[in-house]
Amino acid sequence: MARVVVDVMLKPEILDPQGKAVHGALPRLGFEGIADVRQGKRFELQVEGEVTEARLAEVHRMAETLLSNPVIEDFEVHVEGVASGKHRA
């Protein structure tokens, strides 16, 4: 079994109120030097069998139709522990 990860983030031009709230709280808690914070979602999928290009394409379709809102979010699909498995939306 392999783990395929889908990271979902708001597009850069979309306001991120949760990220802004965290960014504002950090200095009050004594954490300095952070220029910006963006909050996102992470989905970890346990895949049966080998992770093929066809399987990654299927996960990409899952991300487009269910795991993200392509109008306001970008996503990245990668196989955990495999640097060459990254695919950006």
Chimera marker file (.cmm) of the C-alpha trace (Angstrom):
<marker_set name="trace">
<marker id="1" x="0.000" y="0.000" z="0.000" r="1" g="1" b="0" radius="0.5"/>
<marker id="2" x="1.141" y="3.504" z="-0.768" r="1" g="1" b="0" radius="0.5"/>
<marker id="3" x="0.015" y="6.875" z="0.491" r="1" g="1" b="0" radius="0.5"/>
<marker id="4" x="-1.038" y="9.501" z="-2.032" r="1" g="1" b="0" radius="0.5"/>
<marker id="5" x="-1.405" y="13.001" z="-0.622" r="1" g="1" b="0" radius="0.5"/>
<marker id="6" x="-3.606" y="15.788" z="-1.977" r="1" g="1" b="0" radius="0.5"/>
<marker id="7" x="-2.756" y="19.239" z="-0.610" r="1" g="1" b="0" radius="0.5"/>
<marker id="8" x="-5.453" y="21.857" z="-1.251" r="1" g="1" b="0" radius="0.5"/>
<marker id="9" x="-4.825" y="25.598" z="-0.883" r="1" g="1" b="0" radius="0.5"/>
<marker id="10" x="-6.825" y="28.699" z="-1.692" r="1" g="1" b="0" radius="0.5"/>
<marker id="11" x="-5.614" y="30.378" z="-4.870" r="1" g="1" b="0" radius="0.5"/>
<marker id="12" x="-3.224" y="33.265" z="-4.102" r="1" g="1" b="0" radius="0.5"/>
<marker id="13" x="-5.762" y="35.892" z="-5.196" r="1" g="1" b="0" radius="0.5"/>
<marker id="14" x="-8.462" y="34.553" z="-2.833" r="1" g="1" b="0" radius="0.5"/>
<marker id="15" x="-8.675" y="36.134" z="0.623" r="1" g="1" b="0" radius="0.5"/>
<marker id="16" x="-7.746" y="33.678" z="3.399" r="1" g="1" b="0" radius="0.5"/>
<marker id="17" x="-9.413" y="34.939" z="6.618" r="1" g="1" b="0" radius="0.5"/>
<marker id="18" x="-8.240" y="31.961" z="8.698" r="1" g="1" b="0" radius="0.5"/>
<marker id="19" x="-4.664" y="32.478" z="7.558" r="1" g="1" b="0" radius="0.5"/>
<marker id="20" x="-4.921" y="36.196" z="8.366" r="1" g="1" b="0" radius="0.5"/>
<marker id="21" x="-6.276" y="35.406" z="11.852" r="1" g="1" b="0" radius="0.5"/>
<marker id="22" x="-3.387" y="33.034" z="12.548" r="1" g="1" b="0" radius="0.5"/>
<marker id="23" x="-0.917" y="35.585" z="11.176" r="1" g="1" b="0" radius="0.5"/>
<marker id="24" x="-2.325" y="38.236" z="13.509" r="1" g="1" b="0" radius="0.5"/>
<marker id="25" x="-2.171" y="35.925" z="16.535" r="1" g="1" b="0" radius="0.5"/>
<marker id="26" x="1.433" y="34.805" z="16.090" r="1" g="1" b="0" radius="0.5"/>
<marker id="27" x="3.103" y="38.048" z="17.307" r="1" g="1" b="0" radius="0.5"/>
<marker id="28" x="0.744" y="38.201" z="20.285" r="1" g="1" b="0" radius="0.5"/>
<marker id="29" x="2.000" y="34.744" z="21.241" r="1" g="1" b="0" radius="0.5"/>
<marker id="30" x="5.632" y="35.768" z="20.879" r="1" g="1" b="0" radius="0.5"/>
<marker id="31" x="6.306" y="34.357" z="17.397" r="1" g="1" b="0" radius="0.5"/>
<marker id="32" x="8.035" y="36.896" z="15.143" r="1" g="1" b="0" radius="0.5"/>
<marker id="33" x="9.333" y="36.994" z="11.592" r="1" g="1" b="0" radius="0.5"/>
<marker id="34" x="6.385" y="35.397" z="9.771" r="1" g="1" b="0" radius="0.5"/>
<marker id="35" x="5.460" y="37.417" z="6.668" r="1" g="1" b="0" radius="0.5"/>
<marker id="36" x="2.231" y="35.602" z="5.762" r="1" g="1" b="0" radius="0.5"/>
<marker id="37" x="0.114" y="32.551" z="6.630" r="1" g="1" b="0" radius="0.5"/>
<marker id="38" x="-2.121" y="30.570" z="4.276" r="1" g="1" b="0" radius="0.5"/>
<marker id="39" x="-4.295" y="27.740" z="5.566" r="1" g="1" b="0" radius="0.5"/>
<marker id="40" x="-5.181" y="24.683" z="3.520" r="1" g="1" b="0" radius="0.5"/>
<marker id="41" x="-6.393" y="21.088" z="3.621" r="1" g="1" b="0" radius="0.5"/>
<marker id="42" x="-4.483" y="17.803" z="3.342" r="1" g="1" b="0" radius="0.5"/>
<marker id="43" x="-6.017" y="14.497" z="2.257" r="1" g="1" b="0" radius="0.5"/>
<marker id="44" x="-4.062" y="11.258" z="2.700" r="1" g="1" b="0" radius="0.5"/>
<marker id="45" x="-5.280" y="8.376" z="0.547" r="1" g="1" b="0" radius="0.5"/>
<marker id="46" x="-4.104" y="4.803" z="1.193" r="1" g="1" b="0" radius="0.5"/>
<marker id="47" x="-3.912" y="3.283" z="-2.276" r="1" g="1" b="0" radius="0.5"/>
<marker id="48" x="-4.135" y="-0.453" z="-2.820" r="1" g="1" b="0" radius="0.5"/>
<marker id="49" x="-1.502" y="-1.882" z="-5.134" r="1" g="1" b="0" radius="0.5"/>
<marker id="50" x="1.036" y="0.016" z="-7.182" r="1" g="1" b="0" radius="0.5"/>
<marker id="51" x="0.731" y="3.757" z="-7.754" r="1" g="1" b="0" radius="0.5"/>
<marker id="52" x="0.704" y="4.066" z="-11.531" r="1" g="1" b="0" radius="0.5"/>
<marker id="53" x="0.266" y="7.114" z="-13.748" r="1" g="1" b="0" radius="0.5"/>
<marker id="54" x="-3.326" y="5.959" z="-14.311" r="1" g="1" b="0" radius="0.5"/>
<marker id="55" x="-3.933" y="5.807" z="-10.555" r="1" g="1" b="0" radius="0.5"/>
<marker id="56" x="-2.436" y="9.282" z="-10.087" r="1" g="1" b="0" radius="0.5"/>
<marker id="57" x="-4.683" y="10.579" z="-12.879" r="1" g="1" b="0" radius="0.5"/>
<marker id="58" x="-7.667" y="9.076" z="-11.052" r="1" g="1" b="0" radius="0.5"/>
<marker id="59" x="-6.648" y="10.812" z="-7.807" r="1" g="1" b="0" radius="0.5"/>
<marker id="60" x="-6.249" y="14.041" z="-9.792" r="1" g="1" b="0" radius="0.5"/>
<marker id="61" x="-9.860" y="13.668" z="-10.999" r="1" g="1" b="0" radius="0.5"/>
<marker id="62" x="-10.970" y="12.997" z="-7.389" r="1" g="1" b="0" radius="0.5"/>
<marker id="63" x="-9.269" y="16.208" z="-6.319" r="1" g="1" b="0" radius="0.5"/>
<marker id="64" x="-10.921" y="18.196" z="-9.122" r="1" g="1" b="0" radius="0.5"/>
<marker id="65" x="-14.434" y="16.867" z="-8.474" r="1" g="1" b="0" radius="0.5"/>
<marker id="66" x="-14.644" y="16.238" z="-4.728" r="1" g="1" b="0" radius="0.5"/>
<marker id="67" x="-11.621" y="17.254" z="-2.666" r="1" g="1" b="0" radius="0.5"/>
<marker id="68" x="-11.243" y="20.820" z="-3.941" r="1" g="1" b="0" radius="0.5"/>
<marker id="69" x="-13.241" y="23.678" z="-5.396" r="1" g="1" b="0" radius="0.5"/>
<marker id="70" x="-11.301" y="24.469" z="-8.594" r="1" g="1" b="0" radius="0.5"/>
<marker id="71" x="-12.844" y="27.934" z="-8.813" r="1" g="1" b="0" radius="0.5"/>
<marker id="72" x="-11.100" y="29.132" z="-5.635" r="1" g="1" b="0" radius="0.5"/>
<marker id="73" x="-8.571" y="26.394" z="-4.769" r="1" g="1" b="0" radius="0.5"/>
<marker id="74" x="-5.431" y="24.852" z="-6.246" r="1" g="1" b="0" radius="0.5"/>
<marker id="75" x="-4.262" y="21.371" z="-5.363" r="1" g="1" b="0" radius="0.5"/>
<marker id="76" x="-1.134" y="19.259" z="-5.577" r="1" g="1" b="0" radius="0.5"/>
<marker id="77" x="-1.061" y="15.457" z="-5.749" r="1" g="1" b="0" radius="0.5"/>
<marker id="78" x="2.029" y="13.501" z="-4.741" r="1" g="1" b="0" radius="0.5"/>
<marker id="79" x="3.056" y="10.082" z="-3.552" r="1" g="1" b="0" radius="0.5"/>
<marker id="80" x="4.416" y="10.390" z="-0.028" r="1" g="1" b="0" radius="0.5"/>
<marker id="81" x="8.115" y="9.673" z="0.063" r="1" g="1" b="0" radius="0.5"/>
<marker id="82" x="8.549" y="9.927" z="-3.732" r="1" g="1" b="0" radius="0.5"/>
<marker id="83" x="9.889" y="13.301" z="-4.894" r="1" g="1" b="0" radius="0.5"/>
<marker id="84" x="9.087" y="12.695" z="-8.576" r="1" g="1" b="0" radius="0.5"/>
<marker id="85" x="5.390" y="11.986" z="-7.968" r="1" g="1" b="0" radius="0.5"/>
<marker id="86" x="4.216" y="15.610" z="-7.761" r="1" g="1" b="0" radius="0.5"/>
<marker id="87" x="1.446" y="16.875" z="-10.021" r="1" g="1" b="0" radius="0.5"/>
<marker id="88" x="0.056" y="20.418" z="-9.771" r="1" g="1" b="0" radius="0.5"/>
<marker id="89" x="-3.438" y="21.469" z="-10.757" r="1" g="1" b="0" radius="0.5"/>
<link id1="1" id2="2" r="1" g="1" b="0" radius="0.2"/>
<link id1="2" id2="3" r="1" g="1" b="0" radius="0.2"/>
<link id1="3" id2="4" r="1" g="1" b="0" radius="0.2"/>
<link id1="4" id2="5" r="1" g="1" b="0" radius="0.2"/>
<link id1="5" id2="6" r="1" g="1" b="0" radius="0.2"/>
<link id1="6" id2="7" r="1" g="1" b="0" radius="0.2"/>
<link id1="7" id2="8" r="1" g="1" b="0" radius="0.2"/>
<link id1="8" id2="9" r="1" g="1" b="0" radius="0.2"/>
<link id1="9" id2="10" r="1" g="1" b="0" radius="0.2"/>
<link id1="10" id2="11" r="1" g="1" b="0" radius="0.2"/>
<link id1="11" id2="12" r="1" g="1" b="0" radius="0.2"/>
<link id1="12" id2="13" r="1" g="1" b="0" radius="0.2"/>
<link id1="13" id2="14" r="1" g="1" b="0" radius="0.2"/>
<link id1="14" id2="15" r="1" g="1" b="0" radius="0.2"/>
<link id1="15" id2="16" r="1" g="1" b="0" radius="0.2"/>
<link id1="16" id2="17" r="1" g="1" b="0" radius="0.2"/>
<link id1="17" id2="18" r="1" g="1" b="0" radius="0.2"/>
<link id1="18" id2="19" r="1" g="1" b="0" radius="0.2"/>
<link id1="19" id2="20" r="1" g="1" b="0" radius="0.2"/>
<link id1="20" id2="21" r="1" g="1" b="0" radius="0.2"/>
<link id1="21" id2="22" r="1" g="1" b="0" radius="0.2"/>
<link id1="22" id2="23" r="1" g="1" b="0" radius="0.2"/>
<link id1="23" id2="24" r="1" g="1" b="0" radius="0.2"/>
<link id1="24" id2="25" r="1" g="1" b="0" radius="0.2"/>
<link id1="25" id2="26" r="1" g="1" b="0" radius="0.2"/>
<link id1="26" id2="27" r="1" g="1" b="0" radius="0.2"/>
<link id1="27" id2="28" r="1" g="1" b="0" radius="0.2"/>
<link id1="28" id2="29" r="1" g="1" b="0" radius="0.2"/>
<link id1="29" id2="30" r="1" g="1" b="0" radius="0.2"/>
<link id1="30" id2="31" r="1" g="1" b="0" radius="0.2"/>
<link id1="31" id2="32" r="1" g="1" b="0" radius="0.2"/>
<link id1="32" id2="33" r="1" g="1" b="0" radius="0.2"/>
<link id1="33" id2="34" r="1" g="1" b="0" radius="0.2"/>
<link id1="34" id2="35" r="1" g="1" b="0" radius="0.2"/>
<link id1="35" id2="36" r="1" g="1" b="0" radius="0.2"/>
<link id1="36" id2="37" r="1" g="1" b="0" radius="0.2"/>
<link id1="37" id2="38" r="1" g="1" b="0" radius="0.2"/>
<link id1="38" id2="39" r="1" g="1" b="0" radius="0.2"/>
<link id1="39" id2="40" r="1" g="1" b="0" radius="0.2"/>
<link id1="40" id2="41" r="1" g="1" b="0" radius="0.2"/>
<link id1="41" id2="42" r="1" g="1" b="0" radius="0.2"/>
<link id1="42" id2="43" r="1" g="1" b="0" radius="0.2"/>
<link id1="43" id2="44" r="1" g="1" b="0" radius="0.2"/>
<link id1="44" id2="45" r="1" g="1" b="0" radius="0.2"/>
<link id1="45" id2="46" r="1" g="1" b="0" radius="0.2"/>
<link id1="46" id2="47" r="1" g="1" b="0" radius="0.2"/>
<link id1="47" id2="48" r="1" g="1" b="0" radius="0.2"/>
<link id1="48" id2="49" r="1" g="1" b="0" radius="0.2"/>
<link id1="49" id2="50" r="1" g="1" b="0" radius="0.2"/>
<link id1="50" id2="51" r="1" g="1" b="0" radius="0.2"/>
<link id1="51" id2="52" r="1" g="1" b="0" radius="0.2"/>
<link id1="52" id2="53" r="1" g="1" b="0" radius="0.2"/>
<link id1="53" id2="54" r="1" g="1" b="0" radius="0.2"/>
<link id1="54" id2="55" r="1" g="1" b="0" radius="0.2"/>
<link id1="55" id2="56" r="1" g="1" b="0" radius="0.2"/>
<link id1="56" id2="57" r="1" g="1" b="0" radius="0.2"/>
<link id1="57" id2="58" r="1" g="1" b="0" radius="0.2"/>
<link id1="58" id2="59" r="1" g="1" b="0" radius="0.2"/>
<link id1="59" id2="60" r="1" g="1" b="0" radius="0.2"/>
<link id1="60" id2="61" r="1" g="1" b="0" radius="0.2"/>
<link id1="61" id2="62" r="1" g="1" b="0" radius="0.2"/>
<link id1="62" id2="63" r="1" g="1" b="0" radius="0.2"/>
<link id1="63" id2="64" r="1" g="1" b="0" radius="0.2"/>
<link id1="64" id2="65" r="1" g="1" b="0" radius="0.2"/>
<link id1="65" id2="66" r="1" g="1" b="0" radius="0.2"/>
<link id1="66" id2="67" r="1" g="1" b="0" radius="0.2"/>
<link id1="67" id2="68" r="1" g="1" b="0" radius="0.2"/>
<link id1="68" id2="69" r="1" g="1" b="0" radius="0.2"/>
<link id1="69" id2="70" r="1" g="1" b="0" radius="0.2"/>
<link id1="70" id2="71" r="1" g="1" b="0" radius="0.2"/>
<link id1="71" id2="72" r="1" g="1" b="0" radius="0.2"/>
<link id1="72" id2="73" r="1" g="1" b="0" radius="0.2"/>
<link id1="73" id2="74" r="1" g="1" b="0" radius="0.2"/>
<link id1="74" id2="75" r="1" g="1" b="0" radius="0.2"/>
<link id1="75" id2="76" r="1" g="1" b="0" radius="0.2"/>
<link id1="76" id2="77" r="1" g="1" b="0" radius="0.2"/>
<link id1="77" id2="78" r="1" g="1" b="0" radius="0.2"/>
<link id1="78" id2="79" r="1" g="1" b="0" radius="0.2"/>
<link id1="79" id2="80" r="1" g="1" b="0" radius="0.2"/>
<link id1="80" id2="81" r="1" g="1" b="0" radius="0.2"/>
<link id1="81" id2="82" r="1" g="1" b="0" radius="0.2"/>
<link id1="82" id2="83" r="1" g="1" b="0" radius="0.2"/>
<link id1="83" id2="84" r="1" g="1" b="0" radius="0.2"/>
<link id1="84" id2="85" r="1" g="1" b="0" radius="0.2"/>
<link id1="85" id2="86" r="1" g="1" b="0" radius="0.2"/>
<link id1="86" id2="87" r="1" g="1" b="0" radius="0.2"/>
<link id1="87" id2="88" r="1" g="1" b="0" radius="0.2"/>
<link id1="88" id2="89" r="1" g="1" b="0" radius="0.2"/>
</marker_set>
